[in-house]
């Protein structure tokens, strides 16, 4: 099983390890998936790499929203 996780907020190596261990253990416990069969890819990026609609990069859209307050 390959889990591909995209994260906008940087995480520490310790946080990533905890996530991998916790998810792997839960998949084994709940679905009997062998731990050696669980793989992860964690990709980190920033708000400029996202668009949640409005045809704008998320970083620009958030700045626009903040300026309206």
mmCIF file of the N, C-alpha and C atoms, coordinates in Angstrom:
data_MODEL
# 
_entry.id   MODEL 
# 
loop_
_atom_site.group_PDB 
_atom_site.id 
_atom_site.type_symbol 
_atom_site.label_atom_id 
_atom_site.label_alt_id 
_atom_site.label_comp_id 
_atom_site.label_asym_id 
_atom_site.label_entity_id 
_atom_site.label_seq_id 
_atom_site.pdbx_PDB_ins_code 
_atom_site.Cartn_x 
_atom_site.Cartn_y 
_atom_site.Cartn_z 
_atom_site.occupancy 
_atom_site.B_iso_or_equiv 
_atom_site.pdbx_formal_charge 
_atom_site.auth_seq_id 
_atom_site.auth_comp_id 
_atom_site.auth_asym_id 
_atom_site.auth_atom_id 
_atom_site.pdbx_PDB_model_num 
ATOM 1   N N  . UNK A 1 1  ? 0.851   -1.152 0.000   1.00 0.00 ? 1  UNK A N  1 
ATOM 2   C CA . UNK A 1 1  ? 0.000   0.000  0.000   1.00 0.00 ? 1  UNK A CA 1 
ATOM 3   C C  . UNK A 1 1  ? 0.908   1.229  0.000   1.00 0.00 ? 1  UNK A C  1 
ATOM 4   N N  . UNK A 1 2  ? 0.617   2.145  -0.905  1.00 0.00 ? 2  UNK A N  1 
ATOM 5   C CA . UNK A 1 2  ? 1.387   3.385  -0.983  1.00 0.00 ? 2  UNK A CA 1 
ATOM 6   C C  . UNK A 1 2  ? 0.495   4.543  -0.584  1.00 0.00 ? 2  UNK A C  1 
ATOM 7   N N  . UNK A 1 3  ? 0.921   5.283  0.421   1.00 0.00 ? 3  UNK A N  1 
ATOM 8   C CA . UNK A 1 3  ? 0.197   6.469  0.871   1.00 0.00 ? 3  UNK A CA 1 
ATOM 9   C C  . UNK A 1 3  ? 0.987   7.696  0.442   1.00 0.00 ? 3  UNK A C  1 
ATOM 10  N N  . UNK A 1 4  ? 0.359   8.542  -0.341  1.00 0.00 ? 4  UNK A N  1 
ATOM 11  C CA . UNK A 1 4  ? 0.991   9.762  -0.845  1.00 0.00 ? 4  UNK A CA 1 
ATOM 12  C C  . UNK A 1 4  ? 0.339   10.927 -0.124  1.00 0.00 ? 4  UNK A C  1 
ATOM 13  N N  . UNK A 1 5  ? 1.122   11.653 0.662   1.00 0.00 ? 5  UNK A N  1 
ATOM 14  C CA . UNK A 1 5  ? 0.600   12.739 1.486   1.00 0.00 ? 5  UNK A CA 1 
ATOM 15  C C  . UNK A 1 5  ? 1.216   14.046 1.025   1.00 0.00 ? 5  UNK A C  1 
ATOM 16  N N  . UNK A 1 6  ? 0.365   15.024 0.735   1.00 0.00 ? 6  UNK A N  1 
ATOM 17  C CA . UNK A 1 6  ? 0.833   16.355 0.380   1.00 0.00 ? 6  UNK A CA 1 
ATOM 18  C C  . UNK A 1 6  ? 0.576   17.268 1.565   1.00 0.00 ? 6  UNK A C  1 
ATOM 19  N N  . UNK A 1 7  ? 1.615   17.927 2.020   1.00 0.00 ? 7  UNK A N  1 
ATOM 20  C CA . UNK A 1 7  ? 1.536   18.770 3.208   1.00 0.00 ? 7  UNK A CA 1 
ATOM 21  C C  . UNK A 1 7  ? 1.944   20.193 2.860   1.00 0.00 ? 7  UNK A C  1 
ATOM 22  N N  . UNK A 1 8  ? 1.100   21.137 3.201   1.00 0.00 ? 8  UNK A N  1 
ATOM 23  C CA . UNK A 1 8  ? 1.439   22.535 2.964   1.00 0.00 ? 8  UNK A CA 1 
ATOM 24  C C  . UNK A 1 8  ? 2.297   23.116 4.067   1.00 0.00 ? 8  UNK A C  1 
ATOM 25  N N  . UNK A 1 9  ? 2.232   22.524 5.230   1.00 0.00 ? 9  UNK A N  1 
ATOM 26  C CA . UNK A 1 9  ? 2.993   23.022 6.379   1.00 0.00 ? 9  UNK A CA 1 
ATOM 27  C C  . UNK A 1 9  ? 4.168   22.080 6.631   1.00 0.00 ? 9  UNK A C  1 
ATOM 28  N N  . UNK A 1 10 ? 5.377   22.603 6.702   1.00 0.00 ? 10 UNK A N  1 
ATOM 29  C CA . UNK A 1 10 ? 6.531   21.726 6.973   1.00 0.00 ? 10 UNK A CA 1 
ATOM 30  C C  . UNK A 1 10 ? 6.389   21.001 8.313   1.00 0.00 ? 10 UNK A C  1 
ATOM 31  N N  . UNK A 1 11 ? 6.794   19.758 8.337   1.00 0.00 ? 11 UNK A N  1 
ATOM 32  C CA . UNK A 1 11 ? 6.779   18.947 9.555   1.00 0.00 ? 11 UNK A CA 1 
ATOM 33  C C  . UNK A 1 11 ? 8.203   18.494 9.854   1.00 0.00 ? 11 UNK A C  1 
ATOM 34  N N  . UNK A 1 12 ? 8.472   18.253 11.118  1.00 0.00 ? 12 UNK A N  1 
ATOM 35  C CA . UNK A 1 12 ? 9.794   17.773 11.514  1.00 0.00 ? 12 UNK A CA 1 
ATOM 36  C C  . UNK A 1 12 ? 9.927   16.292 11.159  1.00 0.00 ? 12 UNK A C  1 
ATOM 37  N N  . UNK A 1 13 ? 11.160  15.819 11.131  1.00 0.00 ? 13 UNK A N  1 
ATOM 38  C CA . UNK A 1 13 ? 11.403  14.398 10.879  1.00 0.00 ? 13 UNK A CA 1 
ATOM 39  C C  . UNK A 1 13 ? 10.721  13.554 11.953  1.00 0.00 ? 13 UNK A C  1 
ATOM 40  N N  . UNK A 1 14 ? 10.727  14.041 13.185  1.00 0.00 ? 14 UNK A N  1 
ATOM 41  C CA . UNK A 1 14 ? 10.088  13.316 14.285  1.00 0.00 ? 14 UNK A CA 1 
ATOM 42  C C  . UNK A 1 14 ? 8.574   13.216 14.060  1.00 0.00 ? 14 UNK A C  1 
ATOM 43  N N  . UNK A 1 15 ? 7.947   14.295 13.616  1.00 0.00 ? 15 UNK A N  1 
ATOM 44  C CA . UNK A 1 15 ? 6.507   14.266 13.346  1.00 0.00 ? 15 UNK A CA 1 
ATOM 45  C C  . UNK A 1 15 ? 6.181   13.301 12.207  1.00 0.00 ? 15 UNK A C  1 
ATOM 46  N N  . UNK A 1 16 ? 7.006   13.301 11.171  1.00 0.00 ? 16 UNK A N  1 
ATOM 47  C CA . UNK A 1 16 ? 6.782   12.391 10.048  1.00 0.00 ? 16 UNK A CA 1 
ATOM 48  C C  . UNK A 1 16 ? 6.934   10.938 10.497  1.00 0.00 ? 16 UNK A C  1 
ATOM 49  N N  . UNK A 1 17 ? 7.951   10.661 11.300  1.00 0.00 ? 17 UNK A N  1 
ATOM 50  C CA . UNK A 1 17 ? 8.157   9.297  11.806  1.00 0.00 ? 17 UNK A CA 1 
ATOM 51  C C  . UNK A 1 17 ? 6.972   8.840  12.635  1.00 0.00 ? 17 UNK A C  1 
ATOM 52  N N  . UNK A 1 18 ? 6.469   9.729  13.507  1.00 0.00 ? 18 UNK A N  1 
ATOM 53  C CA . UNK A 1 18 ? 5.312   9.381  14.331  1.00 0.00 ? 18 UNK A CA 1 
ATOM 54  C C  . UNK A 1 18 ? 4.112   9.056  13.447  1.00 0.00 ? 18 UNK A C  1 
ATOM 55  N N  . UNK A 1 19 ? 3.856   9.883  12.454  1.00 0.00 ? 19 UNK A N  1 
ATOM 56  C CA . UNK A 1 19 ? 2.735   9.642  11.546  1.00 0.00 ? 19 UNK A CA 1 
ATOM 57  C C  . UNK A 1 19 ? 2.874   8.287  10.865  1.00 0.00 ? 19 UNK A C  1 
ATOM 58  N N  . UNK A 1 20 ? 4.050   8.005  10.341  1.00 0.00 ? 20 UNK A N  1 
ATOM 59  C CA . UNK A 1 20 ? 4.282   6.737  9.642   1.00 0.00 ? 20 UNK A CA 1 
ATOM 60  C C  . UNK A 1 20 ? 4.072   5.545  10.566  1.00 0.00 ? 20 UNK A C  1 
ATOM 61  N N  . UNK A 1 21 ? 4.606   5.631  11.768  1.00 0.00 ? 21 UNK A N  1 
ATOM 62  C CA . UNK A 1 21 ? 4.469   4.530  12.724  1.00 0.00 ? 21 UNK A CA 1 
ATOM 63  C C  . UNK A 1 21 ? 3.017   4.343  13.146  1.00 0.00 ? 21 UNK A C  1 
ATOM 64  N N  . UNK A 1 22 ? 2.335   5.450  13.438  1.00 0.00 ? 22 UNK A N  1 
ATOM 65  C CA . UNK A 1 22 ? 0.952   5.385  13.908  1.00 0.00 ? 22 UNK A CA 1 
ATOM 66  C C  . UNK A 1 22 ? 0.021   4.850  12.814  1.00 0.00 ? 22 UNK A C  1 
ATOM 67  N N  . UNK A 1 23 ? 0.132   5.379  11.617  1.00 0.00 ? 23 UNK A N  1 
ATOM 68  C CA . UNK A 1 23 ? -0.735  4.935  10.523  1.00 0.00 ? 23 UNK A CA 1 
ATOM 69  C C  . UNK A 1 23 ? -0.459  3.474  10.177  1.00 0.00 ? 23 UNK A C  1 
ATOM 70  N N  . UNK A 1 24 ? 0.806   3.102  10.125  1.00 0.00 ? 24 UNK A N  1 
ATOM 71  C CA . UNK A 1 24 ? 1.161   1.714  9.820   1.00 0.00 ? 24 UNK A CA 1 
ATOM 72  C C  . UNK A 1 24 ? 0.582   0.764  10.864  1.00 0.00 ? 24 UNK A C  1 
ATOM 73  N N  . UNK A 1 25 ? 0.710   1.117  12.132  1.00 0.00 ? 25 UNK A N  1 
ATOM 74  C CA . UNK A 1 25 ? 0.172   0.275  13.207  1.00 0.00 ? 25 UNK A CA 1 
ATOM 75  C C  . UNK A 1 25 ? -1.346  0.166  13.108  1.00 0.00 ? 25 UNK A C  1 
ATOM 76  N N  . UNK A 1 26 ? -2.022  1.271  12.829  1.00 0.00 ? 26 UNK A N  1 
ATOM 77  C CA . UNK A 1 26 ? -3.481  1.251  12.718  1.00 0.00 ? 26 UNK A CA 1 
ATOM 78  C C  . UNK A 1 26 ? -3.946  0.410  11.527  1.00 0.00 ? 26 UNK A C  1 
ATOM 79  N N  . UNK A 1 27 ? -3.258  0.538  10.401  1.00 0.00 ? 27 UNK A N  1 
ATOM 80  C CA . UNK A 1 27 ? -3.618  -0.268 9.230   1.00 0.00 ? 27 UNK A CA 1 
ATOM 81  C C  . UNK A 1 27 ? -3.427  -1.758 9.507   1.00 0.00 ? 27 UNK A C  1 
ATOM 82  N N  . UNK A 1 28 ? -2.373  -2.078 10.243  1.00 0.00 ? 28 UNK A N  1 
ATOM 83  C CA . UNK A 1 28 ? -2.137  -3.481 10.597  1.00 0.00 ? 28 UNK A CA 1 
ATOM 84  C C  . UNK A 1 28 ? -3.206  -3.978 11.571  1.00 0.00 ? 28 UNK A C  1 
ATOM 85  N N  . UNK A 1 29 ? -3.494  -3.169 12.579  1.00 0.00 ? 29 UNK A N  1 
ATOM 86  C CA . UNK A 1 29 ? -4.460  -3.566 13.608  1.00 0.00 ? 29 UNK A CA 1 
ATOM 87  C C  . UNK A 1 29 ? -5.880  -3.672 13.045  1.00 0.00 ? 29 UNK A C  1 
ATOM 88  N N  . UNK A 1 30 ? -6.302  -2.690 12.267  1.00 0.00 ? 30 UNK A N  1 
ATOM 89  C CA . UNK A 1 30 ? -7.687  -2.642 11.791  1.00 0.00 ? 30 UNK A CA 1 
ATOM 90  C C  . UNK A 1 30 ? -7.947  -3.505 10.554  1.00 0.00 ? 30 UNK A C  1 
ATOM 91  N N  . UNK A 1 31 ? -6.937  -3.606 9.670   1.00 0.00 ? 31 UNK A N  1 
ATOM 92  C CA . UNK A 1 31 ? -7.164  -4.278 8.392   1.00 0.00 ? 31 UNK A CA 1 
ATOM 93  C C  . UNK A 1 31 ? -6.201  -5.428 8.119   1.00 0.00 ? 31 UNK A C  1 
ATOM 94  N N  . UNK A 1 32 ? -5.346  -5.726 9.105   1.00 0.00 ? 32 UNK A N  1 
ATOM 95  C CA . UNK A 1 32 ? -4.380  -6.816 8.995   1.00 0.00 ? 32 UNK A CA 1 
ATOM 96  C C  . UNK A 1 32 ? -3.429  -6.651 7.798   1.00 0.00 ? 32 UNK A C  1 
ATOM 97  N N  . UNK A 1 33 ? -3.109  -5.404 7.472   1.00 0.00 ? 33 UNK A N  1 
ATOM 98  C CA . UNK A 1 33 ? -2.149  -5.132 6.401   1.00 0.00 ? 33 UNK A CA 1 
ATOM 99  C C  . UNK A 1 33 ? -0.751  -5.281 6.993   1.00 0.00 ? 33 UNK A C  1 
ATOM 100 N N  . UNK A 1 34 ? 0.077   -6.129 6.410   1.00 0.00 ? 34 UNK A N  1 
ATOM 101 C CA . UNK A 1 34 ? 1.430   -6.314 6.952   1.00 0.00 ? 34 UNK A CA 1 
ATOM 102 C C  . UNK A 1 34 ? 2.202   -4.990 6.972   1.00 0.00 ? 34 UNK A C  1 
ATOM 103 N N  . UNK A 1 35 ? 2.892   -4.743 8.067   1.00 0.00 ? 35 UNK A N  1 
ATOM 104 C CA . UNK A 1 35 ? 3.617   -3.484 8.232   1.00 0.00 ? 35 UNK A CA 1 
ATOM 105 C C  . UNK A 1 35 ? 4.646   -3.267 7.128   1.00 0.00 ? 35 UNK A C  1 
ATOM 106 N N  . UNK A 1 36 ? 5.243   -4.341 6.632   1.00 0.00 ? 36 UNK A N  1 
ATOM 107 C CA . UNK A 1 36 ? 6.253   -4.194 5.577   1.00 0.00 ? 36 UNK A CA 1 
ATOM 108 C C  . UNK A 1 36 ? 5.627   -3.811 4.234   1.00 0.00 ? 36 UNK A C  1 
ATOM 109 N N  . UNK A 1 37 ? 4.303   -3.863 4.141   1.00 0.00 ? 37 UNK A N  1 
ATOM 110 C CA . UNK A 1 37 ? 3.617   -3.523 2.890   1.00 0.00 ? 37 UNK A CA 1 
ATOM 111 C C  . UNK A 1 37 ? 3.085   -2.088 2.862   1.00 0.00 ? 37 UNK A C  1 
ATOM 112 N N  . UNK A 1 38 ? 3.383   -1.301 3.879   1.00 0.00 ? 38 UNK A N  1 
ATOM 113 C CA . UNK A 1 38 ? 2.903   0.085  3.933   1.00 0.00 ? 38 UNK A CA 1 
ATOM 114 C C  . UNK A 1 38 ? 4.067   1.020  3.615   1.00 0.00 ? 38 UNK A C  1 
ATOM 115 N N  . UNK A 1 39 ? 3.887   1.813  2.557   1.00 0.00 ? 39 UNK A N  1 
ATOM 116 C CA . UNK A 1 39 ? 4.921   2.761  2.135   1.00 0.00 ? 39 UNK A CA 1 
ATOM 117 C C  . UNK A 1 39 ? 4.338   4.173  2.137   1.00 0.00 ? 39 UNK A C  1 
ATOM 118 N N  . UNK A 1 40 ? 5.198   5.154  2.347   1.00 0.00 ? 40 UNK A N  1 
ATOM 119 C CA . UNK A 1 40 ? 4.776   6.551  2.401   1.00 0.00 ? 40 UNK A CA 1 
ATOM 120 C C  . UNK A 1 40 ? 5.613   7.410  1.469   1.00 0.00 ? 40 UNK A C  1 
ATOM 121 N N  . UNK A 1 41 ? 4.975   8.402  0.900   1.00 0.00 ? 41 UNK A N  1 
ATOM 122 C CA . UNK A 1 41 ? 5.655   9.504  0.227   1.00 0.00 ? 41 UNK A CA 1 
ATOM 123 C C  . UNK A 1 41 ? 5.032   10.766 0.813   1.00 0.00 ? 41 UNK A C  1 
ATOM 124 N N  . UNK A 1 42 ? 5.857   11.602 1.432   1.00 0.00 ? 42 UNK A N  1 
ATOM 125 C CA . UNK A 1 42 ? 5.371   12.863 1.990   1.00 0.00 ? 42 UNK A CA 1 
ATOM 126 C C  . UNK A 1 42 ? 6.020   13.995 1.208   1.00 0.00 ? 42 UNK A C  1 
ATOM 127 N N  . UNK A 1 43 ? 5.182   14.810 0.591   1.00 0.00 ? 43 UNK A N  1 
ATOM 128 C CA . UNK A 1 43 ? 5.649   15.929 -0.213  1.00 0.00 ? 43 UNK A CA 1 
ATOM 129 C C  . UNK A 1 43 ? 5.212   17.215 0.471   1.00 0.00 ? 43 UNK A C  1 
ATOM 130 N N  . UNK A 1 44 ? 6.147   18.111 0.671   1.00 0.00 ? 44 UNK A N  1 
ATOM 131 C CA . UNK A 1 44 ? 5.839   19.403 1.290   1.00 0.00 ? 44 UNK A CA 1 
ATOM 132 C C  . UNK A 1 44 ? 5.934   20.492 0.236   1.00 0.00 ? 44 UNK A C  1 
ATOM 133 N N  . UNK A 1 45 ? 5.010   21.430 0.309   1.00 0.00 ? 45 UNK A N  1 
ATOM 134 C CA . UNK A 1 45 ? 5.068   22.583 -0.567  1.00 0.00 ? 45 UNK A CA 1 
ATOM 135 C C  . UNK A 1 45 ? 4.471   23.781 0.152   1.00 0.00 ? 45 UNK A C  1 
ATOM 136 N N  . UNK A 1 46 ? 4.348   24.882 -0.543  1.00 0.00 ? 46 UNK A N  1 
ATOM 137 C CA . UNK A 1 46 ? 3.854   26.099 0.102   1.00 0.00 ? 46 UNK A CA 1 
ATOM 138 C C  . UNK A 1 46 ? 2.538   26.536 -0.528  1.00 0.00 ? 46 UNK A C  1 
ATOM 139 N N  . UNK A 1 47 ? 1.947   27.573 0.025   1.00 0.00 ? 47 UNK A N  1 
ATOM 140 C CA . UNK A 1 47 ? 0.643   28.046 -0.444  1.00 0.00 ? 47 UNK A CA 1 
ATOM 141 C C  . UNK A 1 47 ? 0.680   28.465 -1.908  1.00 0.00 ? 47 UNK A C  1 
ATOM 142 N N  . UNK A 1 48 ? 1.832   28.881 -2.404  1.00 0.00 ? 48 UNK A N  1 
ATOM 143 C CA . UNK A 1 48 ? 1.911   29.286 -3.814  1.00 0.00 ? 48 UNK A CA 1 
ATOM 144 C C  . UNK A 1 48 ? 1.737   28.099 -4.762  1.00 0.00 ? 48 UNK A C  1 
ATOM 145 N N  . UNK A 1 49 ? 1.826   26.882 -4.235  1.00 0.00 ? 49 UNK A N  1 
ATOM 146 C CA . UNK A 1 49 ? 1.661   25.682 -5.047  1.00 0.00 ? 49 UNK A CA 1 
ATOM 147 C C  . UNK A 1 49 ? 0.220   25.169 -5.070  1.00 0.00 ? 49 UNK A C  1 
ATOM 148 N N  . UNK A 1 50 ? -0.682  25.858 -4.381  1.00 0.00 ? 50 UNK A N  1 
ATOM 149 C CA . UNK A 1 50 ? -2.061  25.410 -4.248  1.00 0.00 ? 50 UNK A CA 1 
ATOM 150 C C  . UNK A 1 50 ? -3.021  26.398 -4.902  1.00 0.00 ? 50 UNK A C  1 
ATOM 151 N N  . UNK A 1 51 ? -4.146  25.878 -5.351  1.00 0.00 ? 51 UNK A N  1 
ATOM 152 C CA . UNK A 1 51 ? -5.275  26.698 -5.782  1.00 0.00 ? 51 UNK A CA 1 
ATOM 153 C C  . UNK A 1 51 ? -6.520  25.986 -5.281  1.00 0.00 ? 51 UNK A C  1 
ATOM 154 N N  . UNK A 1 52 ? -7.281  26.675 -4.431  1.00 0.00 ? 52 UNK A N  1 
ATOM 155 C CA . UNK A 1 52 ? -8.504  26.086 -3.883  1.00 0.00 ? 52 UNK A CA 1 
ATOM 156 C C  . UNK A 1 52 ? -9.737  26.677 -4.564  1.00 0.00 ? 52 UNK A C  1 
ATOM 157 N N  . UNK A 1 53 ? -9.542  27.185 -5.746  1.00 0.00 ? 53 UNK A N  1 
ATOM 158 C CA . UNK A 1 53 ? -10.638 27.799 -6.484  1.00 0.00 ? 53 UNK A CA 1 
ATOM 159 C C  . UNK A 1 53 ? -10.323 29.259 -6.757  1.00 0.00 ? 53 UNK A C  1 
ATOM 160 N N  . UNK A 1 54 ? -11.242 29.927 -7.392  1.00 0.00 ? 54 UNK A N  1 
ATOM 161 C CA . UNK A 1 54 ? -11.102 31.349 -7.720  1.00 0.00 ? 54 UNK A CA 1 
ATOM 162 C C  . UNK A 1 54 ? -9.945  31.600 -8.682  1.00 0.00 ? 54 UNK A C  1 
ATOM 163 N N  . UNK A 1 55 ? -9.403  30.564 -9.294  1.00 0.00 ? 55 UNK A N  1 
ATOM 164 C CA . UNK A 1 55 ? -8.321  30.665 -10.286 1.00 0.00 ? 55 UNK A CA 1 
ATOM 165 C C  . UNK A 1 55 ? -7.143  31.483 -9.790  1.00 0.00 ? 55 UNK A C  1 
ATOM 166 N N  . UNK A 1 56 ? -6.879  31.420 -8.493  1.00 0.00 ? 56 UNK A N  1 
ATOM 167 C CA . UNK A 1 56 ? -5.758  32.143 -7.906  1.00 0.00 ? 56 UNK A CA 1 
ATOM 168 C C  . UNK A 1 56 ? -4.933  31.202 -7.051  1.00 0.00 ? 56 UNK A C  1 
ATOM 169 N N  . UNK A 1 57 ? -3.632  31.480 -7.033  1.00 0.00 ? 57 UNK A N  1 
ATOM 170 C CA . UNK A 1 57 ? -2.783  30.747 -6.088  1.00 0.00 ? 57 UNK A CA 1 
ATOM 171 C C  . UNK A 1 57 ? -3.307  31.023 -4.685  1.00 0.00 ? 57 UNK A C  1 
ATOM 172 N N  . UNK A 1 58 ? -3.219  30.045 -3.846  1.00 0.00 ? 58 UNK A N  1 
ATOM 173 C CA . UNK A 1 58 ? -3.750  30.171 -2.489  1.00 0.00 ? 58 UNK A CA 1 
ATOM 174 C C  . UNK A 1 58 ? -3.079  31.290 -1.709  1.00 0.00 ? 58 UNK A C  1 
ATOM 175 N N  . UNK A 1 59 ? -1.773  31.490 -1.882  1.00 0.00 ? 59 UNK A N  1 
ATOM 176 C CA . UNK A 1 59 ? -1.101  32.550 -1.134  1.00 0.00 ? 59 UNK A CA 1 
ATOM 177 C C  . UNK A 1 59 ? -1.650  33.922 -1.513  1.00 0.00 ? 59 UNK A C  1 
ATOM 178 N N  . UNK A 1 60 ? -1.925  34.158 -2.789  1.00 0.00 ? 60 UNK A N  1 
ATOM 179 C CA . UNK A 1 60 ? -2.467  35.446 -3.224  1.00 0.00 ? 60 UNK A CA 1 
ATOM 180 C C  . UNK A 1 60 ? -3.910  35.620 -2.769  1.00 0.00 ? 60 UNK A C  1 
ATOM 181 N N  . UNK A 1 61 ? -4.674  34.552 -2.828  1.00 0.00 ? 61 UNK A N  1 
ATOM 182 C CA . UNK A 1 61 ? -6.063  34.617 -2.392  1.00 0.00 ? 61 UNK A CA 1 
ATOM 183 C C  . UNK A 1 61 ? -6.151  34.908 -0.893  1.00 0.00 ? 61 UNK A C  1 
ATOM 184 N N  . UNK A 1 62 ? -5.304  34.272 -0.100  1.00 0.00 ? 62 UNK A N  1 
ATOM 185 C CA . UNK A 1 62 ? -5.306  34.519 1.343   1.00 0.00 ? 62 UNK A CA 1 
ATOM 186 C C  . UNK A 1 62 ? -4.900  35.954 1.662   1.00 0.00 ? 62 UNK A C  1 
ATOM 187 N N  . UNK A 1 63 ? -3.932  36.493 0.928   1.00 0.00 ? 63 UNK A N  1 
ATOM 188 C CA . UNK A 1 63 ? -3.538  37.897 1.121   1.00 0.00 ? 63 UNK A CA 1 
ATOM 189 C C  . UNK A 1 63 ? -4.697  38.830 0.791   1.00 0.00 ? 63 UNK A C  1 
ATOM 190 N N  . UNK A 1 64 ? -5.411  38.538 -0.278  1.00 0.00 ? 64 UNK A N  1 
ATOM 191 C CA . UNK A 1 64 ? -6.547  39.354 -0.667  1.00 0.00 ? 64 UNK A CA 1 
ATOM 192 C C  . UNK A 1 64 ? -7.629  39.312 0.406   1.00 0.00 ? 64 UNK A C  1 
ATOM 193 N N  . UNK A 1 65 ? -7.911  38.148 0.938   1.00 0.00 ? 65 UNK A N  1 
ATOM 194 C CA . UNK A 1 65 ? -8.902  38.030 2.006   1.00 0.00 ? 65 UNK A CA 1 
ATOM 195 C C  . UNK A 1 65 ? -8.470  38.793 3.248   1.00 0.00 ? 65 UNK A C  1 
ATOM 196 N N  . UNK A 1 66 ? -7.200  38.699 3.596   1.00 0.00 ? 66 UNK A N  1 
ATOM 197 C CA . UNK A 1 66 ? -6.687  39.391 4.784   1.00 0.00 ? 66 UNK A CA 1 
ATOM 198 C C  . UNK A 1 66 ? -6.769  40.905 4.615   1.00 0.00 ? 66 UNK A C  1 
ATOM 199 N N  . UNK A 1 67 ? -6.571  41.402 3.412   1.00 0.00 ? 67 UNK A N  1 
ATOM 200 C CA . UNK A 1 67 ? -6.611  42.852 3.190   1.00 0.00 ? 67 UNK A CA 1 
ATOM 201 C C  . UNK A 1 67 ? -8.024  43.404 3.300   1.00 0.00 ? 67 UNK A C  1 
ATOM 202 N N  . UNK A 1 68 ? -9.033  42.548 3.187   1.00 0.00 ? 68 UNK A N  1 
ATOM 203 C CA . UNK A 1 68 ? -10.430 42.981 3.293   1.00 0.00 ? 68 UNK A CA 1 
ATOM 204 C C  . UNK A 1 68 ? -10.886 43.108 4.740   1.00 0.00 ? 68 UNK A C  1 
ATOM 205 N N  . UNK A 1 69 ? -10.081 42.610 5.660   1.00 0.00 ? 69 UNK A N  1 
ATOM 206 C CA . UNK A 1 69 ? -10.483 42.642 7.082   1.00 0.00 ? 69 UNK A CA 1 
ATOM 207 C C  . UNK A 1 69 ? -10.062 43.923 7.740   1.00 0.00 ? 69 UNK A C  1 
# 
